Amino acid sequence: MGKAKLLIASLFAIAACGCGGGSEDKIENAETVTVTPASLSCNAEANVLTLHVKASKAFQAYAEDGIEWITVEPAYSSAPEADVTVKVSENASYKERSSEITIKCGTTRKKVSLTQEAMQKGQLEIDVPDGYHLAWQDEFNNDGKPSASEWWYETGGGGWGNNEIQTYVAQSQSGEDLAYISDGSLKIKVQKIDGKVYSIRMNTKKYWTYGWFEARIKVSDVPGSWPAFWMMPQNFKAWPQDGEIDIMEYAISTQGKNRSSSSIHCGAFNWPKGTQKTHAQSVNNAASEYHVYALEWKSDKMVFYIDGKQHLVFNNDGGGYDHWPFYNPFYLKLNMAWGGNMGGTTDETKLPAVYEIDYVRVFQAD
């Protein structure tokens, strides 16, 4: 009789605990997860690391949302005990980075921290300007489409204020890729498809105020093509008042072969008034060889370079916003127009025209 009463009392206690949803029940019935090691660290090179997971049942493994430099495999394991492979891409910057990997078993989550060392100066084959560190880059080394997490496209026709002929599209048109990565470089292509000319105008999702901005570029010599590497303000409201920075523009029909220009436009200095600050520089074999086009942008001046040689300086003269709106964040742009005010006379028989970019890099002051 005493045993029966004890059993009934125990069952009642368990039922009462379950109905109340108290913390004791969650702890008693929670799934268990053990992960070794408890944290991960690695050098700046590409790494493959391993976590050993022991769980009370099947589990999931994943990195934080939006973290592209970590790959976790398998994402799901039906076996409660298994190894998880963590692939870490090269950290091609001079800043340490960290994130977390989550192992989820039922309602239980185990967080494992992962820290990757910064790249040491001299470790990368990158010429870093004195007083700067590498803050952002796209080396275009993975064949396929440009990264959707780093770039966005402007689309449409209408001349874009310059009587341009092309229509811009997002990456492709009628199955034809017009922005693609192959053999270690980004290709932007002007192509005539079904009687209409299409091209690409793509922009970084990140933006910066001041820094060193450069790209290694091979332009197009097809008459009518107008490749450019330039910058526009993140909070753009009006042109030219809010500013435009043209690091590289090349148009064989209007500038002549092997001549590239850099320019700035703002309220006081712009091409409709004929007051823009610009300079054209000879560039040997601009369409058949890569050249590095760069801008050093500080609060007091902008200096433009081709292959490390200065060719244009624009100073902040203290004349206010009309003379210097360049204290706001700007983003980078890559595009190739067709015809228009600067593209000039076109020759469709020589299409497609291809503009190649080996890399784009942004350096920030130390």
HURA-V401204 format. One line per field, one symbol per residue. phi: phi as a letter, one per 40 degrees, with the letter a starting at -180 (. if undefined). psi: psi as a letter, one per 20 degrees, with the letter a starting at -180 (. if undefined). burial: 1 if it has 16 or more other ideal C-beta (glycine too) atoms within 10 Angstrom, else 0. A space follows every 50 residues. Layout:
# HURA-V401204
phi: ???
psi: ???
burial: ???
This chain:
# HURA-V401204
phi: .cccccccccccccccccccgcccccccbccbbbbbccabaaccccbbbb bbbbbcadabbaccdgcccbbbbccabcccbacbcbcbccccabbcbaab bbbbbgccbbcbcbbbccccdgcccbccddgbbcbaabcfcbdhcdcccb bbbcbhbggfgbgcccbcbcgaafgccbbabafgacbbbcbcbfgbcbab bbbcccaabghbbaabbbcbbcdhcacabaabccbcbabcdcgabbcabb accbcgcfbbbbabbadcbacdcgbdcaabbcbcfccbbcbcbabbbbcb abbbbbfgbcbabbcccgcgdccaccbbcbbcbbabcbggdbcgcbbccb ccbbbbbcabbbbbcc
psi: ghgghggghghggggggghikrhhhhghjqqqpppprirqqrairpqorp ppporiaqrqpqrqpioijppppqhpphpiprqppopprpnlrkpqqqaq ppopocjppppoqpppqqpqpihqlpopqpjrqphqqoilioqbqqpiih qqqpqrcjikjjkqhrpqrngrpliopioqpqkjqppppppppljqpqap oqqqhqqqoqappqqoqoapjpphqmqqoaqqqhlpgqpjhiqpoohppp ohhhirqkpqqqrqqaghorhhikjqoqppppoplhiiqqqppqpoorhi rppqqplippippoqojjjahhhnjljrpqrqqprorobaghhbpqniij qqppppogrpqpqqq.
burial: 00000000000000000000000000000010101000010101001010 10101000111110000011010000100101010101011111001010 10111100010101010110000101011001111111110000010001 10100000000001111110111000111110001111111010001111 11110011011111111111011111111111100000111111111111 11111001011111111111000001110110100110011111111000 01111100001101000000000111000111111111110111010000 1111111111111100
